[in-house]
Amino acid sequence: MANQLKLTLKKSVIGSTKKIRATVTGLGLTKTYKTIIRMDTPEIRGMVKKVVHLVKMEELS
């Protein structure tokens, strides 16, 4: 099984730019403290890197 990432939205997107909001929504994070699991791909890593100040990331194996 491939590695997975556990993502949690730790801060609100209120006051963020439209690009940041779109990135958070694209990850599937719609509410504060919502946790999701995504496959560890370069695309997801890039999105997380863009919103690292809002998201907590944990690697699952």
Backbone hydrogen bonds, N-H to C=O, Kabsch-Sander energy under -0.5 kcal/mol:
donor,donor_aa,acceptor,acceptor_aa,energy
4,Q,60,L,-2.0
5,L,38,R,-3.4
6,K,58,E,-3.3
7,L,5,L,-0.6
7,L,36,I,-2.5
8,T,56,K,-2.2
9,L,34,K,-1.8
10,K,8,T,-0.8
10,K,54,L,-2.5
11,K,54,L,-1.4
16,S,13,V,-2.2
21,R,17,T,-2.3
22,A,18,K,-2.4
23,T,19,K,-2.1
24,V,20,I,-2.4
25,T,21,R,-2.4
26,G,22,A,-2.4
27,L,23,T,-1.5
28,G,24,V,-0.7
28,G,25,T,-0.9
29,L,24,V,-2.0
30,T,28,G,-0.8
33,Y,9,L,-3.7
34,K,31,K,-1.7
36,I,7,L,-2.5
38,R,5,L,-2.5
40,D,3,N,-2.1
41,T,39,M,-1.4
45,R,41,T,-2.5
46,G,42,P,-2.0
47,M,43,E,-1.9
48,V,44,I,-2.5
49,K,45,R,-2.4
50,K,46,G,-1.4
51,V,47,M,-1.1
52,V,49,K,-0.8
54,L,51,V,-2.1
55,V,51,V,-1.3
56,K,8,T,-2.9
58,E,6,K,-2.1
60,L,4,Q,-3.3
